[in-house]
Amino acid sequence: MKLKHNIFKICGICLIATWLYVVPAQAQEGYQRPPEVIAKLIDAPSTPSVSMDSKGEWMLLMERPGYPSIEEVAAPELRIGGTRINPATNGRSRRTFMTGLKLKSMDSGEEFVFSGLPAKPQIGNVGWSMDESKIAFTHTTADGIELWVADIKTKSAKRLVGAIINNAYVSAYDWMPDNEHLIVSTIVEGRGEAPTKPRAPKGPVLQETSGAEAPSRTYQDLLKNSHDERLFEYYTTVQLRRVDLNGKATMVGKPSIIKSFNPSPDGKYMLTQTIQKPFSYLVPASRFPFNYEVWDTNGNLVKVMAEINLDEVRPKGFDATRLGPRSMTWRADKPATLYWAEAQDGGDPKAEVTERDVVYMASAPFDQAPTKLAGTSLRYSGITWGDDSRAILNENWWAKRLDKRTLIDPSKPGKEGTVIIDRSTTDSYNDPGRPMMKKTKYGTYTMMFDKDNLFMNSIGGSSEGNRPFLSKFNLKSKKQEILFRSEAPYYERPIDILSSKGDKIITLRESENEPPNYYVRNIKKGTMKQVTDFPHPQPDMMAVNKEIIKYQREDGIDLTAVLYTPSGYDKEKDGPLPVLMWAYPREYKSKATAAQVRGTPYSFTRVSSGSPLFWVLRGYAVMANTEFPIIGEGEDEPNDTFREQLVMNAKAAIDAVAELGVGDRNRVGVGGHSYGAFMTANLLAHSDLFAAGIARSGAYNRTLTPFGFQREQRTYWEAPELYNYMSPFMHADKVNEPLLLIHGEADNNSGTFPIQSIRYYNAIKGHGGTARLVMLPDESHGYRAKESILHMLWEMDTWLEKYVKDAATKPEPTSINSKGR
């Protein structure tokens, strides 16, 4: 009888599990709309995107539409090879288009509308010609992509190429240095109809391994079978054409699957990356085999520079890389010189070597052996070119958060350079910035110098928050002279330099209530001229109060959050408010850098679709950008004490807002997106600090991402206890606060399969918890359709009103980790 009873019990559990997965919790109600005070922020007009020429004469204003409809987002797409393709247009799916182009004189302020534009523009891939006399762009129609060119002098536009552009994988076009031609990626003529899926499979799908370790992230949208392979080849094979400004086209090379093509600065050669077989079902197309090839302007092969094998087998760790030449590209300061890096450690960060990478160069006609330019002690991350005798070699090492920059002399290959910057990547207080660039005669960009001084642009981290600055960095003394620095109550960023001495610049200036606008500043004269006058798109946010609050967690780490409170709020009269805390954990290897102040109280407050700021208009105190550092110094890894640090961060933030008299500690909701959702689920499982939680597009069972996740390099098999310790799915029985789970059904992020939210919801429901699962049709990791966004906001608002604003008073926990480990 006991055996029979157990069999019925097991069957019952299986039936319940099936019911949990299949039966909806309630009748489906269709898309909902949040309260109007929230919805009107989504309906607000978009500010135009801006692109300027290098001389500061013309500004291109690109008009942007509002959020697309669910009908647009749900258009058919192919998800193959790690990419998403619109089969109707042979372009990438989920693109956001511009709907208009205007030209603005930065001197007079006069605006011009280009004549001859398409009737209903769907504009993308906007690019200036090398001499900045013309602007190319694509226009997407219902059945294809066209190429257009607009002329600055005549203020008119015309179509160059009909709807035959192939932008499914490779870029649509590139300007030639002569400014009279473009290299254009087109559909192969006569390619026929797309392959149709067989009615029945011809056999099983096979994969095989023979002992080589091949750890891989959980990529999505991979090839699954031979039909997918045929589709990928069909849509990504392109025919390059050279097109003049009259629309006359000449074939360049043979049809190939091209992942990139770049003309040399002098226009005599072209570097292409051509994908080869075999394809892979384990990694995306970016890691398929390919060749680096140099072609002449007619597409004739000059030289195969390198044949790169399938990149399935790579050592573990974020500092790992593949074998063979990588990051091959043209020198910006030379007519036709290639440079690239090659790993000397087998791509393995654990290997002990003197040189981690070596950088090589080769010049046209590419008939000589490559020259060794430099070696690196860390992992190579690029070169910023200056002139014949000055370039900056960039290196980094993720495991120790190191950023190293060395001044080298390209005219003396192999000569040891001078280290000018050696810092932690997380140390914003001592970040000297990045070089400012100027345009060359080739249309490329190189560093801008004033004798021995390099112009630098920095975010300007400080104990007062970010204060961007422009400086002269002396390459000999390594000291900086600040030329311009943002001053309160504004947040102002240097954008470009218009004079050789750096005393005339373009900045982007904003304040808490003034939207970002462009200015021309004359630093020497102390004058400034406003160039744009974009209005405030969301005036309801103008009277919202904003401040950076500083506090400490119990182990002494300094923390900050940006606190928003409703217009007219008076804590003495109105009392404590319900609180929405929004955060995203970040890993650090130093307590000192983790404690640095980030952000600024003076930036403009524009509410985007993923923001938590909607609820300040609903009577909440909102803690945005709440610092959640996870620190592991020395040999300790940050995640070793992930949960404990999460709870310490949360308790410190709640204590801070409660002690200010602004927040009611018994009515605090917590939320986040992606890794912030993972944080939220862990906080509800391992503390009793919150009234409710909201988790969007998260991952909750880390055994489903076994080869690492976020910034965790260890695999599940190396640290199974860690994966279980950090996975809220394993602790679903401890979740006794209401949790709203939202996820896009078409999420393509490598760590957040939609099944993560489905399984976690089932686990909570199976243990009697309170949860709601919302799966948004056709949405990816970030949500795009207006209907989806409004519904998400309705769900969040309903949840917060019910479980946070109207939460019953709870006894305060006796410890910061009251649910135990």
Protein Blocks (a to p, Z undefined) as FASTA:
>chain_A
ZZmmmmmmmmmmmmmmmmmmmmcfbdcebjadddfklmmmmmpccdddddddfkomaccd
ddddddddfklmmpccddeehiacdfklopaehiacdfbdcdddfklopacddehiafba
cdehiacdfkopaccdddddfkbccdddddfklopacdfbdckbccklmcfbdcdfklpa
ccdddddehkbpaddddfbdfbdcddddehiacdddddehiafbfklmmmmmmmmpccdd
dddfkopacdehjadddfbdcddfkopaccdddddddddfkbcfklgccddddddfkopa
fbdfbdcddffbccedjkbccedjehiacdfkbfbdcdddddfklopakbccfblbdcdd
dddehlaccddfbdcfbdcebdcdfbfmbccdddddfklopacdddddfklghiacddfb
dcdfklmklcgbjcdddddfkopacdddehjaccdddehiafkbpadddddddfklopac
dfbdcddfbdcddfbdcbfnopaccdddddfklccddddddfknopacdfbdcdcfblml
mmpccdddddddfkopacdddddddehiafklnopadddddddddddfbfklmmpcedjf
kbccdddfkbcklmmmnopacdehiacddddehjbcfklmmmmmmmmmmmmmmmmmmmno
macfklccdddehjlmmmmmmmmmmcckbfbdcdehiafbfklmmnoghjbfbdfklmmm
lmmmmmmklmmmmmccdcdddddfklcbfklcfklmmmmmmmmmmnopacdddddehiaf
bdfbfklmmmmmmmmmmmmmmmmmmpccddddfbfblnoZZ
